[in-house]
């Protein structure tokens, strides 16, 4: 079998490079120690560049947090964040009064639209044991027509996200979490209402794939219009078609062909991002993604003048009460999960 279905193979950087309609993907995997009473790591933070700590030290990073790891309040305009909290918890707070705590496989889909501030902090709750943490944050572009829509966020609770198990001829299992798009009979939960993913003709799919050691799985063909990239981020070896791919690589594959995958001697974990490109100009400055530099300048002026609604929380690294479970609150509506 030829490798004509593999278009490129690249080592992964931080953040991961993506194809239109996606802007980038950040993969955070940290092994936090047991927690102190302030929901931070119960170890000395001496020697860290607190406020901008992106270097793994003792197994974890603090990111922009100074006591609790995470990302204190910051603005966005013109795109969406899709945050997959695989392990650990994320506390969300935003400039419109929205709040939430999610994790253990939950997904938050946030449309920044015309502008929002939010914080994403990673509270550590277990004071007796370690607090492992793993998260993907995917930036999905908005079309020019929807860049200035009202901000919105919704939760995709992990209990509701379709998970498909595929058993191969040797009884080995591959599990596919369908965060966006469809897989066979499984249809993902609805994305945010103004998302590029909302229209099925855009063929947007976000899947996480877990393959048992030695498992075989076929990625089904979709529209030739779509870009499709696999991110092989954990495992020893993965065979795609007849090519052996080592750990921590991205693989761009043809979208209109079935793609055969086979895990090596260890479990393999992958993220798949797929979608029809917007094919629109991209102007980006940090947390603002528009179509022209003039729109970027306007975004900066608007943020300086309005702070996108201000910040209604006690601190810029706001976390919720330690006793709270998973929840989401927006526009006066409260949803609670155990």
Kinemage of the C-alpha trace (Angstrom):
@kinemage 1
@onewidth
@group {chain A} dominant
@subgroup {mainchain}
@vectorlist {calphas} color= white
{ca unk a 1} P 0.000 0.000 0.000
{ca unk a 2} L 1.378 3.401 -0.924
{ca unk a 3} L 1.628 6.443 1.327
{ca unk a 4} L -0.276 8.707 -1.044
{ca unk a 5} L -2.894 9.229 1.689
{ca unk a 6} L -0.294 10.811 4.012
{ca unk a 7} L 0.331 14.406 2.990
{ca unk a 8} L 2.820 15.433 5.700
{ca unk a 9} L 4.350 14.306 9.008
{ca unk a 10} L 5.733 16.923 11.410
{ca unk a 11} L 7.054 16.890 14.990
{ca unk a 12} L 4.758 18.630 17.450
{ca unk a 13} L 5.685 22.014 18.903
{ca unk a 14} L 3.936 24.042 21.599
{ca unk a 15} L 1.326 25.025 20.626
{ca unk a 16} L 0.423 22.554 17.897
{ca unk a 17} L 0.128 23.880 14.360
{ca unk a 18} L -3.257 23.429 12.715
{ca unk a 19} L -4.944 23.896 9.359
{ca unk a 20} L -7.788 26.214 8.386
{ca unk a 21} L -10.486 26.430 9.853
{ca unk a 22} L -8.490 25.837 13.064
{ca unk a 23} L -5.983 28.393 14.355
{ca unk a 24} L -3.959 26.313 16.816
{ca unk a 25} L -4.199 23.681 19.520
{ca unk a 26} L -2.492 23.750 22.911
{ca unk a 27} L -1.990 20.471 24.774
{ca unk a 28} L -1.396 20.857 28.499
{ca unk a 29} L -0.294 17.779 30.450
{ca unk a 30} L 0.879 18.462 34.007
{ca unk a 31} L 1.417 16.265 37.043
{ca unk a 32} L 0.545 18.572 39.904
{ca unk a 33} L 1.408 17.446 43.453
{ca unk a 34} L -1.101 17.329 46.278
{ca unk a 35} L -2.894 20.603 46.912
{ca unk a 36} L -2.492 23.174 49.645
{ca unk a 37} L -5.461 24.861 51.315
{ca unk a 38} L -5.482 27.624 48.663
{ca unk a 39} L -6.056 25.121 45.798
{ca unk a 40} L -2.479 25.526 44.599
{ca unk a 41} L 0.417 23.023 44.578
{ca unk a 42} L 1.676 22.166 48.061
{ca unk a 43} L 5.344 22.655 47.163
{ca unk a 44} L 7.695 25.589 46.962
{ca unk a 45} L 7.293 27.705 43.814
{ca unk a 46} L 10.730 29.257 44.223
{ca unk a 47} L 12.761 29.444 41.045
{ca unk a 48} L 9.737 29.710 38.766
{ca unk a 49} L 9.003 32.604 36.448
{ca unk a 50} L 5.623 33.141 38.065
{ca unk a 51} L 3.200 34.930 35.797
{ca unk a 52} L 4.800 33.307 32.751
{ca unk a 53} L 5.863 29.820 33.790
{ca unk a 54} L 5.732 27.563 30.733
{ca unk a 55} L 8.751 25.414 31.590
{ca unk a 56} L 8.037 21.988 33.067
{ca unk a 57} L 9.672 21.848 36.496
{ca unk a 58} L 8.976 18.968 38.887
{ca unk a 59} L 6.405 17.727 36.364
{ca unk a 60} L 4.222 20.818 36.066
{ca unk a 61} L 3.844 24.407 34.900
{ca unk a 62} L 2.034 27.324 36.537
{ca unk a 63} L 1.329 29.103 33.213
{ca unk a 64} L 0.201 32.661 34.085
{ca unk a 65} L -0.964 31.714 37.574
{ca unk a 66} L 1.001 32.858 40.611
{ca unk a 67} L -0.633 30.737 43.340
{ca unk a 68} L -3.065 28.558 41.395
{ca unk a 69} L -2.040 27.328 37.935
{ca unk a 70} L -3.914 28.623 34.923
{ca unk a 71} L -4.698 31.670 32.849
{ca unk a 72} L -6.047 34.744 34.696
{ca unk a 73} L -8.445 37.084 32.876
{ca unk a 74} L -7.580 37.892 29.274
{ca unk a 75} L -9.615 39.060 26.244
{ca unk a 76} L -10.628 37.345 23.005
{ca unk a 77} L -12.390 38.470 19.845
{ca unk a 78} L -13.219 36.879 16.500
{ca unk a 79} L -12.921 33.112 17.074
{ca unk a 80} L -13.949 30.206 19.320
{ca unk a 81} L -12.200 28.180 21.985
{ca unk a 82} L -13.020 24.493 22.358
{ca unk a 83} L -11.558 23.292 25.650
{ca unk a 84} L -11.400 19.539 26.300
{ca unk a 85} L -10.608 18.919 29.982
{ca unk a 86} L -9.557 15.270 29.930
{ca unk a 87} L -8.213 15.078 33.493
{ca unk a 88} L -8.449 17.559 36.349
{ca unk a 89} L -10.643 20.636 36.666
{ca unk a 90} L -10.974 24.045 35.014
{ca unk a 91} L -12.672 27.040 36.666
{ca unk a 92} L -14.177 29.424 34.109
{ca unk a 93} L -15.150 33.044 34.856
{ca unk a 94} L -16.002 35.678 32.262
{ca unk a 95} L -16.732 39.367 31.835
{ca unk a 96} L -20.438 38.739 31.199
{ca unk a 97} L -20.886 37.073 34.584
{ca unk a 98} L -20.688 33.526 33.255
{ca unk a 99} L -18.988 30.918 35.404
{ca unk a 100} L -18.339 27.208 35.515
{ca unk a 101} L -16.268 24.331 36.791
{ca unk a 102} L -15.698 21.454 34.407
{ca unk a 103} L -13.358 18.513 33.944
{ca unk a 104} L -12.888 14.748 33.686
{ca unk a 105} L -13.775 14.732 29.981
{ca unk a 106} L -16.127 17.726 29.812
{ca unk a 107} L -15.823 20.186 26.923
{ca unk a 108} L -16.458 23.926 26.991
{ca unk a 109} L -17.330 25.568 23.676
{ca unk a 110} L -16.949 29.343 23.847
{ca unk a 111} L -17.672 31.822 21.064
{ca unk a 112} L -15.703 35.000 21.767
{ca unk a 113} L -17.480 36.842 18.952
{ca unk a 114} L -17.358 40.621 19.371
{ca unk a 115} L -15.412 40.340 22.607
{ca unk a 116} L -15.202 38.694 25.990
{ca unk a 117} L -12.735 38.443 28.855
{ca unk a 118} L -12.393 35.102 30.578
{ca unk a 119} L -10.143 33.320 33.010
{ca unk a 120} L -9.283 29.635 33.033
{ca unk a 121} L -7.794 28.520 36.312
{ca unk a 122} L -6.857 24.969 37.282
{ca unk a 123} L -7.825 24.501 40.950
{ca unk a 124} L -6.177 21.604 42.750
{ca unk a 125} L -8.642 20.038 45.178
{ca unk a 126} L -6.993 16.833 46.411
{ca unk a 127} L -4.848 17.582 49.465
{ca unk a 128} L -3.928 13.922 50.029
{ca unk a 129} L -2.905 12.752 46.545
{ca unk a 130} L -1.404 14.110 43.351
{ca unk a 131} L -3.575 16.173 40.990
{ca unk a 132} L -2.862 15.079 37.404
{ca unk a 133} L -4.133 17.426 34.714
{ca unk a 134} L -4.609 17.178 30.953
{ca unk a 135} L -6.348 19.646 28.655
{ca unk a 136} L -6.630 20.509 24.985
{ca unk a 137} L -7.563 24.021 23.939
{ca unk a 138} L -8.452 24.313 20.286
{ca unk a 139} L -8.955 27.658 18.558
{ca unk a 140} L -11.564 27.411 15.795
{ca unk a 141} L -11.917 30.421 13.526
{ca unk a 142} L -15.198 32.239 12.982
{ca unk a 143} L -16.335 33.262 9.523
{ca unk a 144} L -16.223 36.941 8.632
{ca unk a 145} L -20.024 37.011 8.888
{ca unk a 146} L -19.921 35.797 12.505
{ca unk a 147} L -16.822 37.451 13.958
{ca unk a 148} L -18.856 40.120 15.749
{ca unk a 149} L -21.715 37.981 17.092
{ca unk a 150} L -22.602 38.122 20.787
{ca unk a 151} L -20.294 36.039 23.000
{ca unk a 152} L -21.662 32.691 24.071
{ca unk a 153} L -20.522 29.561 25.850
{ca unk a 154} L -21.998 26.156 26.388
{ca unk a 155} L -20.947 23.003 28.168
{ca unk a 156} L -20.738 19.583 26.583
{ca unk a 157} L -20.815 17.378 29.674
{ca unk a 158} L -18.808 14.196 29.313
{ca unk a 159} L -21.784 12.023 30.262
{ca unk a 160} L -23.537 13.277 27.105
{ca unk a 161} L -20.653 13.152 24.603
{ca unk a 162} L -20.980 10.132 22.268
{ca unk a 163} L -18.262 7.502 22.677
{ca unk a 164} L -18.025 4.764 20.054
{ca unk a 165} L -16.080 1.548 20.669
{ca unk a 166} L -14.788 -0.263 17.586
{ca unk a 167} L -13.494 -3.823 17.994
{ca unk a 168} L -11.130 -5.174 15.334
{ca unk a 169} L -10.844 -8.765 14.101
{ca unk a 170} L -8.470 -9.587 16.983
{ca unk a 171} L -10.811 -8.180 19.628
{ca unk a 172} L -8.718 -5.061 20.182
{ca unk a 173} L -10.744 -1.922 20.923
{ca unk a 174} L -10.478 1.657 19.723
{ca unk a 175} L -12.627 4.304 21.428
{ca unk a 176} L -13.681 7.480 19.638
{ca unk a 177} L -15.039 10.458 21.609
{ca unk a 178} L -17.125 12.486 19.173
{ca unk a 179} L -16.761 16.071 20.413
{ca unk a 180} L -17.811 17.559 17.062
{ca unk a 181} L -19.060 16.049 13.823
{ca unk a 182} L -20.414 12.558 13.217
{ca unk a 183} L -18.928 9.090 13.401
{ca unk a 184} L -21.057 6.339 11.901
{ca unk a 185} L -24.389 6.528 13.757
{ca unk a 186} L -23.054 8.841 16.462
{ca unk a 187} L -23.841 12.534 16.132
{ca unk a 188} L -21.981 14.981 18.345
{ca unk a 189} L -23.795 17.392 20.619
{ca unk a 190} L -24.610 20.721 18.998
{ca unk a 191} L -21.737 23.214 18.985
{ca unk a 192} L -22.234 26.899 19.780
{ca unk a 193} L -24.920 28.416 17.531
{ca unk a 194} L -22.698 30.690 15.397
{ca unk a 195} L -19.856 28.206 14.998
{ca unk a 196} L -18.373 27.164 11.646
{ca unk a 197} L -19.040 23.658 13.000
{ca unk a 198} L -22.782 24.321 13.156
{ca unk a 199} L -23.268 23.764 9.411
{ca unk a 200} L -22.805 20.054 8.557
{ca unk a 201} L -21.607 20.983 5.061
{ca unk a 202} L -18.416 22.357 6.673
{ca unk a 203} L -17.495 18.807 7.798
{ca unk a 204} L -15.982 19.973 11.089
{ca unk a 205} L -14.972 17.071 13.332
{ca unk a 206} L -13.097 16.986 16.628
{ca unk a 207} L -12.446 13.465 17.928
{ca unk a 208} L -10.201 12.027 20.595
{ca unk a 209} L -9.150 8.458 19.833
{ca unk a 210} L -7.765 5.873 22.245
{ca unk a 211} L -6.442 2.635 20.751
{ca unk a 212} L -5.480 -0.465 22.697
{ca unk a 213} L -1.985 -1.819 22.060
{ca unk a 214} L -2.071 -3.573 18.703
{ca unk a 215} L -5.561 -2.316 17.836
{ca unk a 216} L -6.495 -1.600 14.222
{ca unk a 217} L -8.947 1.095 13.234
{ca unk a 218} L -10.014 2.684 9.960
{ca unk a 219} L -10.660 6.398 9.802
{ca unk a 220} L -13.586 6.746 7.391
{ca unk a 221} L -13.380 9.013 4.369
{ca unk a 222} L -15.167 12.348 4.337
{ca unk a 223} L -15.425 15.266 1.896
{ca unk a 224} L -12.398 16.117 -0.227
{ca unk a 225} L -13.025 19.765 0.726
{ca unk a 226} L -11.996 19.163 4.336
{ca unk a 227} L -8.547 19.459 5.900
{ca unk a 228} L -7.767 16.543 8.242
{ca unk a 229} L -4.919 16.273 10.747
{ca unk a 230} L -4.131 13.572 13.291
{ca unk a 231} L -2.107 14.462 16.403
{ca unk a 232} L -0.355 11.393 17.837
{ca unk a 233} L 0.545 12.608 21.307
{ca unk a 234} L 0.931 9.489 23.465
{ca unk a 235} L 2.096 5.947 22.732
{ca unk a 236} L 5.235 4.340 21.334
{ca unk a 237} L 4.499 3.796 17.671
{ca unk a 238} L 1.589 4.137 15.269
{ca unk a 239} L 1.320 2.678 11.789
{ca unk a 240} L -0.695 4.802 9.367
{ca unk a 241} L -1.237 2.981 6.094
{ca unk a 242} L 2.200 1.308 5.862
{ca unk a 243} L 4.193 4.121 7.467
{ca unk a 244} L 5.534 3.897 11.007
{ca unk a 245} L 5.032 7.148 12.921
{ca unk a 246} L 6.804 7.815 16.196
{ca unk a 247} L 5.242 9.510 19.196
{ca unk a 248} L 4.497 13.255 19.267
{ca unk a 249} L 3.936 13.960 15.587
{ca unk a 250} L 1.135 15.494 13.563
{ca unk a 251} L 0.031 13.700 10.431
{ca unk a 252} L -1.920 15.458 7.687
{ca unk a 253} L -3.916 12.869 5.743
{ca unk a 254} L -6.213 12.888 2.755
{ca unk a 255} L -9.777 13.447 3.867
{ca unk a 256} L -11.582 11.638 1.047
{ca unk a 257} L -9.813 8.292 1.618
{ca unk a 258} L -10.224 5.661 4.312
{ca unk a 259} L -7.095 5.753 6.513
{ca unk a 260} L -5.873 2.596 8.272
{ca unk a 261} L -4.337 2.967 11.741
{ca unk a 262} L -2.600 0.350 13.876
{ca unk a 263} L -1.321 0.934 17.408
{ca unk a 264} L 2.102 -0.296 18.443
{ca unk a 265} L 3.075 -2.097 21.643
{ca unk a 266} L 1.472 0.532 23.866
{ca unk a 267} L -1.880 2.292 23.929
{ca unk a 268} L -2.024 5.110 21.399
{ca unk a 269} L -3.826 8.398 21.995
{ca unk a 270} L -4.735 10.765 19.164
{ca unk a 271} L -6.651 13.958 18.546
{ca unk a 272} L -8.236 14.485 15.139
{ca unk a 273} L -9.116 17.934 13.788
{ca unk a 274} L -11.016 18.153 10.532
{ca unk a 275} L -12.928 20.831 8.670
{ca unk a 276} L -13.616 22.632 5.456
{ca unk a 277} L -11.391 25.743 5.366
{ca unk a 278} L -12.913 29.204 5.601
{ca unk a 279} L -10.453 30.433 2.966
{ca unk a 280} L -10.661 33.957 4.392
{ca unk a 281} L -7.837 36.367 5.283
{ca unk a 282} L -6.526 35.969 8.849
{ca unk a 283} L -5.192 38.943 10.789
{ca unk a 284} L -4.098 38.009 14.309
{ca unk a 285} L -2.660 39.911 17.201
{ca unk a 286} L -2.430 37.775 20.336
{ca unk a 287} L -5.983 37.042 21.507
{ca unk a 288} L -7.710 38.850 18.606
{ca unk a 289} L -8.331 37.125 15.257
{ca unk a 290} L -9.968 39.188 12.524
{ca unk a 291} L -9.752 39.539 8.731
{ca unk a 292} L -7.812 42.836 8.440
{ca unk a 293} L -5.232 44.803 10.400
{ca unk a 294} L -7.722 47.662 10.665
{ca unk a 295} L -10.108 45.310 12.484
{ca unk a 296} L -7.296 44.307 14.835
{ca unk a 297} L -6.646 47.972 15.622
{ca unk a 298} L -10.356 48.444 16.270
{ca unk a 299} L -10.397 45.399 18.571
{ca unk a 300} L -7.554 46.849 20.632
{ca unk a 301} L -9.301 50.231 20.889
{ca unk a 302} L -12.613 48.616 21.833
{ca unk a 303} L -10.951 46.552 24.540
{ca unk a 304} L -9.155 49.590 25.969
{ca unk a 305} L -12.422 51.523 26.099
{ca unk a 306} L -14.876 48.838 27.255
{ca unk a 307} L -12.814 45.973 28.704
{ca unk a 308} L -15.411 43.840 26.895
{ca unk a 309} L -17.812 44.286 29.777
{ca unk a 310} L -15.322 44.742 32.618
{ca unk a 311} L -14.392 42.169 35.230
{ca unk a 312} L -17.112 41.385 37.806
{ca unk a 313} L -15.069 38.888 39.846
{ca unk a 314} L -13.046 39.436 43.048
{ca unk a 315} L -9.718 38.702 41.363
{ca unk a 316} L -8.309 38.177 37.894
{ca unk a 317} L -7.375 34.604 38.821
{ca unk a 318} L -10.830 33.844 40.186
{ca unk a 319} L -11.601 30.313 41.343
{ca unk a 320} L -14.862 28.973 42.711
{ca unk a 321} L -15.548 27.568 46.157
{ca unk a 322} L -13.616 24.402 46.895
{ca unk a 323} L -16.815 22.558 47.797
{ca unk a 324} L -18.518 23.170 44.447
{ca unk a 325} L -18.940 20.351 41.969
{ca unk a 326} L -19.072 20.656 38.207
{ca unk a 327} L -21.439 23.427 37.124
{ca unk a 328} L -22.144 26.063 34.497
{ca unk a 329} L -23.863 29.404 35.013
{ca unk a 330} L -24.737 31.778 32.172
{ca unk a 331} L -27.478 34.368 31.672
{ca unk a 332} L -29.019 33.471 35.019
{ca unk a 333} L -29.270 29.761 34.155
{ca unk a 334} L -27.491 27.275 36.408
{ca unk a 335} L -26.647 23.696 35.444
{ca unk a 336} L -25.056 21.425 38.031
{ca unk a 337} L -23.421 18.031 37.627
{ca unk a 338} L -22.068 15.751 40.324
